[in-house]
Amino acid sequence: MTFTAPTSFKLSAILAPLAMAAFLGLSGSAMAADIDADGAMALAKKNDCFKCHAIDKTKKGPSYKKVAAKYKGKAEGEEKIIHNITSGNKVKLEDGTEEDHKIIDTKDAKALKNLAQWILSQ
């Protein structure tokens, strides 16, 4: 007994979504493709963010991987990061002390969003 697919059956109708799912799984998320990592890192360097933060290790402040993990799956993550980097509010440091967070020197909303998304992608 052999199976014959109906002529209206299109293999591409099944493979296209599977290929997209595989791509998204490999890239982390659709959002990751839209992030300008070089621009985010340049803005972070210009504002001395790496003085207190590193991508994968704790310094005076949490690593960006730790920040990303904190907000993983939470819709408000981007908004909270942008608030922290633009408001100058007090933040609790890794050693338990508090200080005013440095305000990023840019009014470019797109650059701020890109930086927040880059942090969340770590």
Secondary structure, DSSP 8 states (H G I E B T S, - for coil): ------TT--HHHHHHHHHHHHHHHHHS-TGGGG--HHHHHHHHHHTTGGGT--SSS-SSS--HHHHHHHHTT-TTHHHHHHHHHHH--EEE-TTS-EEE----S---HHHHHHHHHHHHT-
